[in-house]
Amino acid sequence: MAFNSKSALFALLSAALAAAYTGTAVPDALGTTPCPVQCTPVTDYHVALPVTLFPNGENCCTEVNVQYNGVSIAVTFTDLYLAGANSENISLSHQAFAELAAPELGSITPVTWDFA
Ligand SMILES: *[C@@H]1O[C@H](CO)[C@@H](O)[C@H](O)[C@H]1NC(C)=O
């Protein structure tokens, strides 16, 4: 019984880990465009995700967990990152980036991100 539930938990964790993305995060990058839908409520904590992963704005307005250096933040997926095409790089809002690192750094890596 205990073994089975542990296996189930492990399978779940593996699935969750496999679904996570890893890339570089930059604050307020150029080359983003808003999601096809307007996300409400408007928040200062948002992220632009690579357009090639969500070409039709799939998952727009959902919450994304972003982790860097042991710190995790939740941000809203509001924009598509055109300049991040074919990568797993992300562009965080200035406020969100500041939660993870000093804005002067300009970019941080590796950043892992996944849907909450
Ligand atoms: C993704 O970030 C890396 C730096 O870690 C950079 O070398 C690469 O050019 C970036 N890719 C895109 C498409 O922006």
The ligand as a MOL file (V3000), in Angstrom:
LIG
                    3D

  0  0  0     0  0            999 V3000
M  V30 BEGIN CTAB
M  V30 COUNTS 14 14 0 0 0
M  V30 BEGIN ATOM
M  V30 1 C 18.0140 32.1020 -24.9260 0
M  V30 2 O 18.9220 32.4940 -23.9300 0
M  V30 3 C 20.2650 32.1440 -24.2210 0
M  V30 4 C 21.1300 32.6150 -23.0640 0
M  V30 5 O 21.0050 31.7690 -21.9900 0
M  V30 6 C 20.7280 32.7950 -25.4940 0
M  V30 7 O 22.0250 32.3550 -25.8030 0
M  V30 8 C 19.7760 32.4480 -26.6120 0
M  V30 9 O 20.1290 33.1920 -27.7530 0
M  V30 10 C 18.3600 32.7790 -26.2270 0
M  V30 11 N 17.4710 32.3590 -27.3030 0
M  V30 12 C 16.5680 33.1960 -27.8100 0
M  V30 13 C 15.7760 32.6570 -28.9460 0
M  V30 14 O 16.3660 34.3140 -27.3730 0
M  V30 END ATOM
M  V30 BEGIN BOND
M  V30 1 1 1 2
M  V30 2 1 1 10
M  V30 3 1 2 3
M  V30 4 1 3 4
M  V30 5 1 3 6
M  V30 6 1 4 5
M  V30 7 1 6 7
M  V30 8 1 6 8
M  V30 9 1 8 9
M  V30 10 1 8 10
M  V30 11 1 10 11
M  V30 12 1 11 12
M  V30 13 1 12 13
M  V30 14 2 12 14
M  V30 END BOND
M  V30 END CTAB
M  END
